[in-house]
Amino acid sequence: MSTSLPTYDQVLELPAQIERVVPDEFIDLNGHMNIGRYLELGGTALWSRCRTDLGMGDEYISARGMSTFTAEHHLTYLAEIVQDEEVSVHVRLVERSDKVLHTVTLIANRTREQLSCVVEATLVHMDMSTRRPTPYPEDVAALIDTGLKADDLAWPAPLCGAMGVRRRS
């Protein structure tokens, strides 16, 4: 990772999109949460933030014919999570261009009070009729910009350094 990791208390500065107890079906043969479940939690939390705060819910897809596609992920596993532990998932917006949103989703182990995983992603805004990238509409761009300001915290987002918003010169 290219930056230092936030503390557990810093992660909790971001609203939780998901809070749950880890069920038995999330556990693999190694006795901890399966890797696919980290991506599932991270993706579900990110989708929740897009739907609730950024104006891109189900009706956005059906009525406006636009959505986002995930273009890239990077997961960093920091500490295992086991059955019956409490977790919360927090989404931080990092940067955007006219068509791309860069995010970091942080999975916190509430039982152990530690950051367990960082799920970094880039989302590309898409026109569903052409299946091609398209700029965010002004109203959605304004909501994203509001979210970016709210997520501009005193600590740096833990980024892998290998991905993000690419700008053409």
Solvent accessible surface area in square Angstrom, and as a share of the most:
residue,aa,sasa,rsa
1,M,85,0.38
2,S,72,0.47
3,T,45,0.26
4,S,83,0.53
5,L,78,0.39
6,P,9,0.06
7,T,79,0.46
8,Y,32,0.12
9,D,103,0.53
10,Q,51,0.23
11,V,0,0.00
12,L,61,0.30
13,E,99,0.45
14,L,5,0.02
15,P,88,0.55
16,A,38,0.30
17,Q,41,0.18
18,I,29,0.15
19,E,121,0.54
20,R,95,0.35
21,V,76,0.44
22,V,0,0.00
23,P,27,0.17
24,D,92,0.47
25,E,115,0.51
26,F,8,0.03
27,I,40,0.20
28,D,38,0.20
29,L,187,0.93
30,N,119,0.61
31,G,40,0.39
32,H,52,0.23
33,M,2,0.01
34,N,58,0.30
35,I,116,0.59
36,G,38,0.36
37,R,65,0.24
38,Y,9,0.04
39,L,69,0.35
40,E,82,0.37
41,L,7,0.04
42,G,2,0.01
43,G,30,0.29
44,T,70,0.41
45,A,0,0.00
46,L,12,0.06
47,W,87,0.31
48,S,29,0.19
49,R,13,0.05
50,C,1,0.01
51,R,103,0.38
52,T,100,0.58
53,D,68,0.35
54,L,1,0.00
55,G,32,0.31
56,M,3,0.01
57,G,3,0.03
58,D,80,0.41
59,E,115,0.52
60,Y,4,0.02
61,I,57,0.29
62,S,97,0.62
63,A,86,0.67
64,R,102,0.37
65,G,26,0.25
66,M,34,0.15
67,S,8,0.05
68,T,20,0.11
69,F,68,0.28
70,T,65,0.38
71,A,68,0.52
72,E,54,0.24
73,H,77,0.34
74,H,71,0.32
75,L,41,0.21
76,T,26,0.15
77,Y,103,0.39
78,L,64,0.32
79,A,26,0.20
80,E,83,0.37
81,I,0,0.00
82,V,41,0.24
83,Q,73,0.33
84,D,99,0.51
85,E,15,0.07
86,E,93,0.42
87,V,2,0.01
88,S,0,0.00
89,V,0,0.00
90,H,2,0.01
91,V,1,0.01
92,R,15,0.06
93,L,4,0.02
94,V,41,0.23
95,E,64,0.29
96,R,55,0.20
97,S,17,0.11
98,D,77,0.40
99,K,68,0.29
100,V,30,0.17
101,L,0,0.00
102,H,5,0.02
103,T,0,0.00
104,V,0,0.00
105,T,2,0.01
106,L,0,0.00
107,I,0,0.00
108,A,0,0.00
109,N,0,0.00
110,R,78,0.28
111,T,79,0.46
112,R,105,0.38
113,E,115,0.52
114,Q,59,0.26
115,L,17,0.08
116,S,0,0.00
117,C,0,0.00
118,V,1,0.01
119,V,5,0.03
120,E,0,0.00
121,A,2,0.02
122,T,6,0.03
123,L,6,0.03
124,V,25,0.15
125,H,0,0.00
126,M,15,0.06
127,D,40,0.21
128,M,51,0.23
129,S,99,0.64
130,T,80,0.46
131,R,137,0.50
132,R,157,0.57
133,P,55,0.35
134,T,27,0.16
135,P,69,0.43
136,Y,14,0.05
137,P,26,0.16
138,E,158,0.71
139,D,74,0.38
140,V,1,0.01
141,A,13,0.10
142,A,57,0.44
143,L,76,0.38
144,I,0,0.00
145,D,48,0.25
146,T,88,0.51
147,G,7,0.07
148,L,36,0.18
149,K,158,0.67
150,A,71,0.55
151,D,6,0.03
152,D,114,0.59
153,L,43,0.21
154,A,114,0.88
155,W,12,0.04
156,P,72,0.45
157,A,11,0.09
158,P,0,0.00
159,L,40,0.20
160,C,22,0.13
161,G,58,0.56
162,A,78,0.60
163,M,23,0.10
164,G,12,0.12
165,V,20,0.12
166,R,174,0.63
167,R,147,0.54
168,R,243,0.89
169,S,164,1.06
